[in-house]
Amino acid sequence: MRKTKKRHFVTKPCIWGRNSLCNSLQRNILPQKTMEDKAHFYHCATKGFAHSILFADIREFIAGMNRIGICIARGRGEFPVILIAFCLMDNHIHVILYGRRCDCLKWMALYHRLTMIWQRKHRQSDPVDEEWDYDAWLIRDEEDLKKKIAYVFRNPTVAGMPFLPLGYRWSSAGLAFSDPTESLANGTPVGGLSIYESRRRFDSRVILPEDWILLPSGLIWPGSYMDYKRVERLFGHPWNFLYYLNQRVEADVNLEIDARQGLPAGL
């Protein structure tokens, strides 16, 4: 019987060339990480309601701010985000979150859902019946982040309210470069509440961290659940922070929002 020679096949290493077949396969078969798969800063906001009020009085604003903390605690394992700035207006909200875009949108969806549950349970008047329209806009770089923070904090003043950005009660503007000692001295740890009392106060079964601080007004101190120190590190000095708060950034930001998502200017 004639012996046949074994043929040895040598696999040549694939060289990823610009126009190579291998490169095409890599692009079309291997999973690629997109921009939205990575964590970035996002400016998230709801479109202002034309005929409805989101927060009608002090009680609703307090519940709305506490709901921010509840959503942060609720999402830690499922859709973790870091909050660095927020502002609640009577008919819309602004937050700046760090995380994946999908997680930021899940956070917004949770805030929407819990708000509607709270309103149906506690409002004497009808809850908001307009459609919630919200989105998350990528913040491109450090300069853009400074402008977006200024935009969020300037909202009450630009809307015609008689408040400086740092003096508006329902935002986190007053946390940066301030001394919270006096506020914290009058607060008590959330961990001191019984489970029943915690559920009654916050209208939620979410277990909040024990070291969060509850102020006498019933407000959870926002510094408990947000990284306001990151704002301080970003601006570096109070003068720089005040400089950006005095810049009229609304035109640029509103045009960007309008161009990228089709929402009307003046969220």
Secondary structure, DSSP 8 states (H G I E B T S, - for coil): -----------------TT-HHHHHHHHTS----GGGS-EEEEEEE---SS--S--SHHHHHHHHHHHHHHHHHHTTTS--EEEEEEE-SS-EEEEEEE-HHHHHHHHHHHHHHHHHHHHHH-SS----S---EEEEE--SHHHHHHHHHHHHHHHHHTT-S--GGG-TTBSGGGTT---HHHHHT-EEGGGS-HHHHHHHHS------TT-EE-TTS-B-GGGTS-THHHHHHH-SHHHHHHHHTS--HHHHHHHHHHHH---S--
